[in-house]
């Protein structure tokens, strides 16, 4: 995973709360442990009822509650990438 990040250098990662058998919190923590990846923004997607608090706990920049529509997805991505706010979580 780290090799992929070094190759592609993403500005944003959109992830589900559960990635197979791994929780996104573990992935975000690992990625942010590398100094050169600290500026990557994360948007967490989940159908979990506590998605907002989960996203806050794992320092995600924003969250999307499933199901969501493409306009909502676009707006969140645009907000995070524009950097108009550090976090879209209210």
C-alpha positions in Angstrom: 0.0 0.0 0.0 2.8 2.4 0.9 4.5 1.7 -2.4 1.2 2.6 -4.3 0.9 5.9 -2.3 4.5 6.8 -3.2 3.8 6.0 -6.9 0.4 7.7 -7.3 0.8 10.5 -4.6 -3.0 11.0 -4.0 -4.4 14.2 -2.5 -7.5 12.4 -1.2 -8.5 8.8 -0.3 -12.1 7.8 -0.3 -12.6 4.7 1.9 -15.3 2.6 3.4 -15.1 2.2 7.2 -14.6 -1.6 6.7 -12.0 -2.7 4.1 -12.3 -6.4 4.0 -11.3 -7.6 7.5 -9.5 -4.3 8.2 -11.0 -1.1 9.6 -10.3 2.2 7.9 -8.9 3.6 11.2 -6.0 1.2 11.0 -5.3 2.1 7.4 -5.5 5.9 8.1 -3.3 5.6 11.1 -0.7 3.7 9.2 -0.7 6.1 6.3 -0.5 9.2 8.5 2.4 7.7 10.4 4.6 8.5 7.4 5.6 12.2 7.4 5.3 12.6 3.6 1.7 11.3 3.6 0.4 13.5 6.5 -1.3 15.9 4.0 -3.5 13.3 2.3 -7.2 13.9 3.0 -9.6 11.1 3.9 -13.3 10.8 3.3 -14.9 8.0 5.2 -18.0 6.2 3.8 -20.2 4.0 6.0 -23.8 3.0 6.7 -23.0 2.9 10.4 -25.3 5.0 12.6 -22.3 6.6 14.3 -20.4 7.5 11.2 -19.8 11.1 12.3 -18.2 10.1 15.6 -16.2 7.3 13.9 -14.9 9.8 11.3 -13.9 12.3 14.0 -12.1 9.6 16.0 -10.0 8.5 13.1 -9.2 12.1 11.9 -11.0 11.8 8.6 -11.5 15.1 6.9 -15.1 14.3 6.0 -17.6 11.5 5.9 -20.5 10.3 3.7 -23.4 8.3 5.1 -24.5 5.5 2.9 -26.5 5.5 0.8 -25.3 8.8 -0.8 -25.8 10.3 -4.2 -23.1 11.4 -6.7 -23.8 15.1 -6.2 -23.3 14.8 -2.5 -20.0 12.9 -3.2 -18.8 15.5 -5.6 -19.6 18.3 -3.2 -17.7 16.7 -0.3 -14.7 15.9 -2.5 -14.7 19.5 -3.9 -14.9 21.0 -0.4 -12.0 18.8 0.9 -9.8 19.3 -2.1 -10.4 23.1 -2.2 -9.1 23.2 1.3 -11.7 25.8 2.2 -12.1 24.0 5.5 -9.6 21.6 7.1 -12.5 19.2 7.9 -16.0 18.9 6.5 -17.1 17.3 9.7 -19.4 19.7 11.6 
